[in-house]
Amino acid sequence: MNGDWLLRGRDGRLSVYQLSGDAVLCRAERGPHGPWSAPRKVGGEQRLHTVLAVGQGSDGYAHLVSWRPTAKGESGLVHSTHFRPHLAALDWHPIGHPDKKGDRTGTPAVAVDAQGRAHVFVRNKSGSVSMLAQKEKGGWDPWRDLKGKEVHDGLAAVTGESGRVELYAAVPQGLLYWRQDEPGAQPVLKEALKAPVRPGTLRALATSPGRTTVFYTGTSGDLCAWRPGGEPVTLLPAAGPGPVSAVRCDLDGHDCTLLVQRTESRRVAFAAYPTEQESAGAWWTESGPELPLDALVSLTTDEEDRVVAATLSPSAGRLLLTRRKDEPGLALEAWREV
């Protein structure tokens, strides 16, 4: 899974996406605060590999990308759009392969620009990054090679407040950063950061009108934040493996960035700080029950702009949810299974 799988739709309802065997399933709220629908298959009967990238535009539409088997030893990427959580998603549509044909080359990442166009990024067989973008009036542009070298799997795509698409990638020497100079343009490699980065730990978030922030775990085990044009900042020790989930929210009248991560002890840990003010400090607070080893965590805000956190275990099929209470601070309701 790459990207936030817990989303608030255009109608305000929450939905979650999960991998199940050779399919993607979706569950959604039937109304505010539930109850929730039973899991249902997304995109028809197409058989998929166990990989999913999720992106969401400002219109609230979810864009899903996965790999499907096409022939022995070969695969191709497919895309689906989900307009409303309680409606059926569009059928999976083949969008090709970054090298024209071959097996899977990496986990895709998806970002959606201000015009609602999905941008799909994936590592290609040469170790650089390829991109495929939707046309505004339908169809797709040709695959484009964005260059880069020795790119690790686990790309982090993000849309800035400007509506322009950006991309971060880990390489053996650190991080690479691409950005669109104007809407619809091909993202350009803008900056390379030399830093010890653990592959597979990147998560990016729009944090101000002109900037995005990427969070990553360094080889020392510390969670770091970096905004292009500046130096990386160490926030606090990572709570556990994998990337954090991040969301901006209002906490007692302050614009804050809230992070969540599964801990080494298999619980959920939260940390918050004033957005782009890492020097203010942050610390983890654990919450909820012990989780299965494969549990994922994600964050969003509901239609009342209250923080919502979810954990999902693909093996156990358990979806747990909590919301921020209507009181000062980051007090959460009891976790409940839905």
C-alpha positions as CSV (number, residue, x, y, z in Angstrom):
1,M,0.0,0.0,0.0
2,N,1.3,3.4,-1.0
3,G,-0.5,6.5,0.0
4,D,-3.3,7.2,2.5
5,W,-5.9,4.4,2.3
6,L,-8.3,6.1,4.8
7,L,-10.1,8.9,2.9
8,R,-12.9,11.5,3.3
9,G,-15.0,11.5,0.1
10,R,-16.7,14.4,-1.6
11,D,-19.9,13.6,0.3
12,G,-18.1,13.7,3.6
13,R,-18.2,10.0,4.2
14,L,-15.1,8.1,5.2
15,S,-13.9,5.1,3.2
16,V,-11.0,2.6,3.4
17,Y,-9.2,0.6,0.7
18,Q,-7.5,-2.7,1.4
19,L,-5.8,-5.5,-0.5
20,S,-7.4,-8.9,-0.3
21,G,-5.9,-11.7,-2.3
22,D,-6.0,-10.7,-6.0
23,A,-8.5,-7.9,-5.4
24,V,-8.9,-4.4,-3.9
25,L,-11.8,-4.0,-1.4
26,C,-13.5,-0.9,-0.2
27,R,-15.6,-0.1,2.9
28,A,-17.5,3.1,3.4
29,E,-19.6,4.9,6.0
30,R,-23.3,4.8,5.1
31,G,-23.8,8.0,7.0
32,P,-21.9,10.4,9.4
33,H,-20.0,8.4,12.0
34,G,-21.2,5.1,10.5
35,P,-22.5,2.4,10.3
36,W,-20.1,1.0,7.7
37,S,-20.8,-1.0,4.6
38,A,-19.5,-4.5,4.2
39,P,-16.3,-4.9,2.1
40,R,-16.9,-4.9,-1.7
41,K,-14.7,-5.4,-4.6
42,V,-13.3,-2.4,-6.5
43,G,-13.0,-2.2,-10.3
44,G,-14.8,-5.3,-11.4
45,E,-13.3,-8.8,-11.7
46,Q,-9.8,-8.0,-12.9
47,R,-7.2,-10.1,-11.1
48,L,-4.5,-8.0,-9.5
49,H,-1.1,-8.4,-7.8
50,T,-1.0,-7.5,-4.1
51,V,0.0,-3.9,-4.6
52,L,-2.1,-0.7,-4.4
53,A,-1.4,3.0,-4.7
54,V,-4.0,5.6,-3.7
55,G,-4.2,9.3,-4.4
56,Q,-7.0,11.8,-3.9
57,G,-7.8,15.1,-5.7
58,S,-9.3,18.3,-4.2
59,D,-12.6,17.1,-5.8
60,G,-12.6,14.2,-3.4
61,Y,-12.3,11.6,-6.1
62,A,-10.0,8.6,-5.3
63,H,-7.5,7.4,-7.9
64,L,-6.3,3.8,-7.5
65,V,-3.4,2.1,-9.3
66,S,-2.3,-1.5,-9.2
67,W,-0.4,-4.1,-11.2
68,R,-2.2,-6.9,-13.1
69,P,-0.7,-10.1,-14.6
70,T,-0.8,-9.9,-18.4
71,A,1.3,-12.9,-19.5
72,K,3.8,-15.3,-18.0
73,G,6.4,-13.2,-16.3
74,E,4.8,-9.9,-17.4
75,S,2.5,-7.4,-15.8
76,G,0.8,-4.0,-16.6
77,L,-0.5,-1.2,-14.6
78,V,-4.2,-0.5,-14.2
79,H,-6.1,2.6,-13.0
80,S,-9.6,3.1,-11.5
81,T,-11.4,6.2,-10.3
82,H,-13.8,6.1,-7.3
83,F,-16.1,9.2,-7.4
84,R,-18.2,8.4,-4.3
85,P,-17.4,6.0,-1.5
86,H,-20.9,4.5,-1.5
87,L,-21.0,4.0,-5.3
88,A,-19.2,1.5,-7.4
89,A,-15.7,2.5,-8.7
90,L,-15.0,2.5,-12.4
91,D,-13.6,-0.7,-13.9
92,W,-9.8,-1.2,-13.9
93,H,-8.4,0.4,-17.1
94,P,-5.0,-0.7,-18.4
95,I,-2.5,2.1,-18.6
96,G,0.6,0.2,-19.8
97,H,4.1,-0.3,-18.5
98,P,7.0,2.2,-18.1
99,D,9.2,-0.1,-20.2
100,K,6.4,-1.0,-22.7
101,K,6.4,-4.5,-21.4
102,G,8.0,-6.7,-18.7
103,D,7.3,-7.7,-15.1
104,R,6.6,-5.3,-12.2
105,T,9.2,-2.7,-11.7
106,G,8.2,-1.2,-8.4
107,T,5.3,0.1,-6.3
108,P,3.5,2.9,-8.0
109,A,2.6,6.3,-6.4
110,V,-0.3,8.6,-7.3
111,A,-0.9,12.3,-7.0
112,V,-3.8,14.3,-8.4
113,D,-3.4,17.9,-9.6
114,A,-5.8,20.8,-9.2
115,Q,-7.4,19.9,-12.5
116,G,-8.2,16.4,-11.3
117,R,-5.6,14.7,-13.4
118,A,-4.0,11.7,-11.9
119,H,-0.2,11.4,-12.2
120,V,1.2,7.9,-11.8
121,F,4.9,7.4,-10.9
122,V,6.8,4.2,-10.8
123,R,10.4,3.1,-10.9
124,N,11.4,1.6,-14.3
125,K,13.8,-1.3,-15.0
126,S,16.8,1.1,-15.4
127,G,16.3,2.4,-11.9
128,S,15.0,5.8,-12.8
129,V,11.4,7.2,-12.4
130,S,8.7,7.1,-15.1
131,M,5.5,9.1,-15.1
132,L,2.1,8.7,-16.8
133,A,-0.4,11.6,-16.6
134,Q,-4.0,11.9,-17.4
135,K,-5.2,14.4,-20.0
136,E,-7.7,17.0,-18.8
137,K,-10.3,15.9,-21.3
138,G,-9.7,12.1,-21.1
139,G,-7.1,9.6,-22.0
140,W,-3.4,9.6,-21.0
141,D,-0.2,11.3,-22.2
142,P,2.7,9.1,-23.2
143,W,5.0,7.7,-20.5
144,R,7.8,10.1,-19.6
145,D,11.2,9.3,-18.1
146,L,11.9,11.7,-15.2
147,K,15.5,10.4,-14.9
148,G,17.2,9.7,-11.6
149,K,19.5,6.9,-10.8
150,E,19.4,3.9,-8.4
151,V,16.0,4.9,-7.2
152,H,14.6,2.8,-4.4
153,D,11.1,1.5,-4.2
154,G,8.6,3.5,-2.1
155,L,8.1,6.8,-4.0
156,A,6.2,9.6,-2.2
157,A,4.0,11.7,-4.5
158,V,2.2,14.8,-3.2
159,T,0.1,17.7,-4.5
160,G,1.1,21.1,-3.2
161,E,-1.4,23.7,-2.1
162,S,-0.7,25.3,-5.5
163,G,-2.2,22.2,-7.2
164,R,1.1,21.2,-8.7
165,V,2.4,17.7,-8.4
166,E,5.7,16.9,-6.6
167,L,7.6,13.7,-6.0
168,Y,10.2,12.4,-3.6
169,A,12.4,9.3,-4.0
170,A,15.1,7.6,-1.9
171,V,18.4,6.8,-3.5
172,P,21.6,5.3,-2.0
173,Q,22.9,8.8,-1.4
174,G,19.8,10.4,0.0
175,L,16.7,11.9,-1.5
176,L,15.7,13.2,-4.9
177,Y,12.9,15.9,-5.4
178,W,10.9,16.7,-8.6
179,R,8.3,19.5,-9.0
180,Q,6.1,20.8,-11.8
181,D,7.0,24.4,-12.8
182,E,3.4,24.9,-14.1
183,P,0.2,22.9,-14.1
184,G,0.3,20.1,-16.6
185,A,4.1,20.3,-17.1
186,Q,6.5,17.4,-16.7
187,P,7.9,17.4,-13.2
188,V,11.6,18.4,-13.2
189,L,14.3,17.1,-10.9
190,K,15.0,20.1,-8.7
191,E,17.1,19.0,-5.8
192,A,19.1,16.2,-4.4
193,L,19.7,15.8,-0.6
194,K,22.6,13.9,0.8
195,A,21.3,12.1,3.8
196,P,21.2,8.6,5.2
197,V,17.6,7.4,4.4
198,R,15.9,4.1,5.0
199,P,14.1,3.1,1.8
200,G,10.4,2.5,2.2
201,T,9.9,5.2,4.9
202,L,8.9,8.3,2.8
203,R,5.6,10.2,3.3
204,A,5.0,13.7,1.9
205,L,2.5,16.4,3.0
206,A,1.6,19.8,1.7
207,T,2.5,22.1,4.7
208,S,2.2,25.7,3.3
209,P,1.2,27.5,0.1
210,G,4.6,27.1,-1.5
211,R,6.1,24.1,0.2
212,T,5.7,20.4,0.9
213,T,7.5,18.4,3.6
214,V,8.7,14.9,3.3
215,F,9.1,12.7,6.4
216,Y,11.5,9.8,6.4
217,T,13.4,7.6,8.8
218,G,17.2,7.9,8.8
219,T,19.5,5.0,9.1
220,S,20.0,6.0,12.8
221,G,16.3,5.3,13.4
222,D,15.3,8.9,13.8
223,L,12.3,10.4,12.1
224,C,13.3,13.4,10.0
225,A,11.5,16.1,8.1
226,W,12.8,17.9,5.0
227,R,11.6,20.8,2.8
228,P,13.5,21.4,-0.4
229,G,15.7,24.5,-0.2
230,G,16.5,23.8,3.4
231,E,18.2,21.3,5.6
232,P,16.6,18.2,7.1
233,V,15.5,18.3,10.7
234,T,15.4,15.5,13.2
235,L,12.0,15.3,14.9
236,L,12.2,12.3,17.2
237,P,13.0,8.6,17.2
238,A,10.8,6.7,14.8
239,A,8.1,4.8,16.7
240,G,8.3,1.8,14.4
241,P,8.9,0.5,10.9
242,G,7.6,1.9,7.7
243,P,6.4,5.4,6.8
244,V,4.3,7.6,9.0
245,S,0.8,8.8,8.0
246,A,0.4,12.6,8.3
247,V,-2.3,15.1,8.3
248,R,-2.7,18.8,9.0
249,C,-5.4,19.7,11.5
250,D,-6.5,22.4,13.9
251,L,-5.6,21.7,17.5
252,D,-6.9,24.4,19.8
253,G,-6.7,27.1,17.2
254,H,-3.2,26.1,16.0
255,D,-2.3,24.7,12.5
256,C,-0.6,21.5,13.5
257,T,0.9,18.5,11.7
258,L,-0.2,15.2,13.3
259,L,1.8,12.1,12.7
260,V,0.9,8.5,13.4
261,Q,3.0,5.3,13.2
262,R,2.7,1.7,14.3
263,T,5.2,1.1,17.1
264,E,7.7,-1.6,17.7
265,S,5.3,-2.9,20.4
266,R,2.5,-3.1,17.8
267,R,0.4,-0.2,19.1
268,V,-0.4,3.1,17.5
269,A,1.6,6.2,18.4
270,F,0.6,9.9,17.8
271,A,2.9,13.0,17.7
272,A,1.9,16.6,16.9
273,Y,3.7,19.9,16.5
274,P,3.0,23.3,14.9
275,T,3.2,22.9,11.1
276,E,6.7,23.6,9.8
277,Q,7.9,24.4,13.3
278,E,9.9,21.2,14.0
279,S,12.0,23.1,16.5
280,A,9.0,23.2,18.8
281,G,9.5,19.5,19.4
282,A,7.3,16.5,19.3
283,W,6.8,13.3,21.3
284,W,5.0,10.0,20.8
285,T,1.9,9.0,22.8
286,E,0.7,5.4,22.4
287,S,-2.9,4.5,22.0
288,G,-5.1,1.5,21.3
289,P,-4.7,-2.3,21.6
290,E,-1.8,-4.4,20.5
291,L,-2.1,-5.0,16.7
292,P,-1.3,-7.8,14.3
293,L,2.1,-7.8,12.7
294,D,0.7,-6.7,9.4
295,A,-1.5,-3.8,10.7
296,L,-1.4,-0.5,8.8
297,V,-2.3,2.9,10.2
298,S,-3.7,6.0,8.5
299,L,-5.0,9.4,9.3
300,T,-7.6,11.8,7.8
301,T,-10.2,14.4,9.0
302,D,-13.9,13.9,8.9
303,E,-16.6,16.3,7.6
304,E,-16.4,18.2,11.0
305,D,-12.6,18.5,10.5
306,R,-12.1,16.1,13.5
307,V,-9.1,13.9,13.3
308,V,-9.8,10.2,12.5
309,A,-7.3,7.4,12.8
310,A,-7.7,3.9,11.5
311,T,-5.8,0.6,11.7
312,L,-6.3,-2.2,9.3
313,S,-5.0,-5.8,9.4
314,P,-5.2,-7.5,6.0
315,S,-4.7,-11.0,7.5
316,A,-7.2,-10.6,10.3
317,G,-9.6,-8.3,8.3
318,R,-10.0,-6.0,11.3
319,L,-10.7,-2.3,10.9
320,L,-10.4,-0.2,14.1
321,L,-11.3,3.4,14.2
322,T,-11.0,6.3,16.6
323,R,-11.9,10.0,16.5
324,R,-10.7,13.1,18.3
325,K,-13.1,14.1,21.1
326,D,-14.7,17.5,21.1
327,E,-12.5,18.8,23.8
328,P,-9.2,20.6,24.1
329,G,-6.0,18.7,23.3
330,L,-5.7,15.5,21.3
331,A,-8.0,13.4,23.4
332,L,-9.3,10.4,21.4
333,E,-12.4,8.3,21.7
334,A,-12.0,4.6,22.5
335,W,-10.9,2.5,19.6
336,R,-13.8,0.5,18.1
337,E,-14.0,-2.2,15.5
338,V,-16.2,-1.4,12.4
